[in-house]
């Protein structure tokens, strides 16, 4: 199931996000904690209205998310185009168009796809170009070289393991 919002999600927290350049794209690895307080701080008191008062499937009336997030940014424009929220509760991914702005949230099915972190890493490595096109980032998709992405994946995987082992948001220098 997918829900389209007319606003972008809470962005990556720079102090907790390790950036790995992979040619035309930069992959951000972040362990994040997202709750109502963080959302209200970012969007203000009308946060629910910005999302048409609709929460993604699996999320109750109160948002409380914790886990790994993988972000795909354009290296040149530093805009986020894809996000994989690998949360234990309500895992999902985003197709982002920062220019409209549009945020399509797609629920992840762990029964069909297996463990979400491994699925997300494979999607980044093998299906990113098609996903970028689907998100509307066709020019960026045309610049991606899979060899650059493949060369960056060992560092991405190492950061994923480090952050999952910590099980909490880390400062980049930790």
C-alpha positions as CSV (number, residue, x, y, z in Angstrom):
1,X,0.0,0.0,0.0
2,X,1.3,3.5,-0.8
3,X,0.2,6.9,0.5
4,X,1.1,10.1,-1.2
5,X,1.7,13.2,0.8
6,X,2.2,16.8,-0.4
7,X,5.1,17.5,2.0
8,X,8.5,15.9,2.5
9,X,9.3,13.8,5.6
10,X,11.4,14.9,8.5
11,X,14.9,15.2,6.9
12,X,17.9,13.2,7.9
13,X,19.5,14.5,11.1
14,X,23.0,15.6,9.8
15,X,24.7,15.0,13.1
16,X,23.6,11.4,13.1
17,X,24.0,10.6,9.4
18,X,27.2,9.3,7.8
19,X,27.4,10.2,4.2
20,X,29.1,7.9,1.6
21,X,29.6,9.4,-1.8
22,X,28.9,6.9,-4.7
23,X,29.4,9.1,-7.7
24,X,26.2,10.9,-8.7
25,X,24.5,9.8,-5.5
26,X,25.4,10.0,-1.9
27,X,24.1,7.4,0.5
28,X,23.2,8.5,4.0
29,X,23.2,6.0,6.9
30,X,21.4,7.0,10.0
31,X,20.0,5.4,13.1
32,X,17.0,7.6,14.0
33,X,14.4,8.0,16.6
34,X,11.3,9.8,15.5
35,X,8.4,10.6,17.7
36,X,5.6,13.2,18.0
37,X,7.9,15.7,19.8
38,X,10.5,15.6,16.9
39,X,7.8,15.9,14.3
40,X,6.1,18.8,16.0
41,X,9.5,20.5,16.4
42,X,10.2,20.2,12.7
43,X,6.7,20.9,11.3
44,X,5.0,22.9,14.1
45,X,1.7,22.4,15.7
46,X,-0.1,21.7,12.4
47,X,2.1,18.7,11.6
48,X,-0.9,16.3,11.2
49,X,-2.6,18.6,8.7
50,X,0.6,18.6,6.6
51,X,0.1,14.9,6.2
52,X,-3.7,15.2,5.6
53,X,-4.3,13.6,9.0
54,X,-3.3,10.2,7.5
55,X,-0.7,8.0,9.2
56,X,1.0,5.1,7.3
57,X,-0.3,1.6,7.9
58,X,1.1,0.1,11.1
59,X,1.4,3.4,12.9
60,X,-1.0,4.3,15.6
61,X,-2.3,7.7,16.5
62,X,1.0,8.5,18.1
63,X,4.2,8.1,16.0
64,X,7.1,6.4,17.7
65,X,9.7,5.0,15.3
66,X,13.2,3.8,15.9
67,X,15.7,2.1,13.7
68,X,18.0,2.4,10.7
69,X,17.2,4.8,7.8
70,X,19.1,4.8,4.5
71,X,18.9,7.9,2.4
72,X,19.7,8.5,-1.2
73,X,20.7,12.0,-2.1
74,X,21.9,13.6,-5.4
75,X,25.6,14.4,-4.8
76,X,25.3,17.6,-6.7
77,X,22.0,19.0,-5.5
78,X,22.1,17.3,-2.1
79,X,18.3,16.6,-2.4
80,X,16.9,13.4,-1.0
81,X,15.1,11.3,-3.6
82,X,14.8,7.8,-1.9
83,X,14.6,6.7,1.8
84,X,14.4,3.3,3.3
85,X,13.1,3.3,6.9
86,X,14.1,-0.1,8.2
87,X,12.1,0.1,11.4
88,X,11.0,-3.0,13.4
89,X,7.5,-1.6,13.5
90,X,6.0,-0.4,10.2
91,X,9.0,-0.6,7.9
92,X,8.5,1.4,4.8
93,X,10.3,3.3,2.0
94,X,9.8,6.7,0.3
95,X,9.9,8.0,-3.2
96,X,10.7,11.7,-2.8
97,X,10.3,14.6,-5.2
98,X,11.8,17.6,-3.5
99,X,10.7,20.0,-6.3
100,X,6.9,19.5,-6.0
101,X,7.2,18.5,-3.0
102,X,5.8,14.9,-3.0
103,X,6.4,12.1,-0.6
104,X,5.1,8.6,-1.6
105,X,5.4,6.2,1.3
106,X,5.2,2.5,0.5
107,X,4.7,-0.1,3.2
108,X,7.3,-2.8,3.2
109,X,6.1,-6.4,3.4
110,X,8.7,-8.5,5.4
111,X,6.9,-11.7,4.6
112,X,7.4,-11.3,0.9
113,X,10.7,-9.4,1.0
114,X,12.6,-10.9,3.9
115,X,14.6,-8.8,6.4
116,X,14.1,-5.2,5.6
117,X,17.7,-4.0,6.0
118,X,19.1,-6.6,3.6
119,X,16.3,-5.8,1.1
120,X,17.0,-2.1,1.3
121,X,20.7,-2.6,0.8
122,X,20.0,-4.7,-2.3
123,X,17.5,-2.2,-3.6
124,X,20.2,0.6,-3.3
125,X,22.8,-1.5,-5.0
126,X,20.7,-3.2,-7.7
127,X,17.5,-1.2,-8.3
128,X,18.3,2.3,-7.4
129,X,18.3,3.6,-11.0
130,X,14.8,2.3,-11.6
131,X,13.6,3.6,-8.2
132,X,15.1,7.1,-8.9
133,X,13.3,7.2,-12.2
134,X,10.0,6.2,-10.5
135,X,10.6,9.0,-8.0
136,X,10.9,11.5,-10.9
137,X,14.7,11.9,-10.7
138,X,15.3,10.8,-14.3
139,X,18.3,13.1,-14.9
140,X,20.0,11.9,-11.7
141,X,19.2,8.3,-12.6
142,X,20.9,8.8,-15.9
143,X,24.1,9.8,-14.1
144,X,24.3,6.9,-11.7
145,X,27.1,4.4,-12.4
146,X,26.4,1.0,-10.7
147,X,30.2,0.5,-10.4
148,X,30.4,3.7,-8.2
149,X,27.5,2.4,-6.1
150,X,29.0,-1.1,-5.8
151,X,32.4,0.4,-4.7
152,X,30.7,2.4,-2.0
153,X,28.6,-0.5,-0.6
154,X,31.3,-2.1,1.7
155,X,31.5,1.2,3.6
156,X,27.7,1.6,3.6
157,X,27.4,-2.0,5.0
158,X,30.0,-1.3,7.7
159,X,28.2,1.8,8.8
160,X,24.9,-0.1,8.9
161,X,26.4,-2.8,11.1
162,X,28.0,-0.2,13.4
163,X,24.7,1.7,13.8
164,X,22.6,-1.5,14.3
165,X,25.0,-2.7,16.9
166,X,24.7,0.5,18.8
167,X,20.9,0.4,18.6
168,X,20.5,4.1,19.1
169,X,21.3,7.4,17.2
170,X,25.0,8.0,17.1
171,X,26.9,11.2,16.5
172,X,29.0,10.8,13.3
173,X,32.2,10.9,15.3
174,X,31.2,8.1,17.7
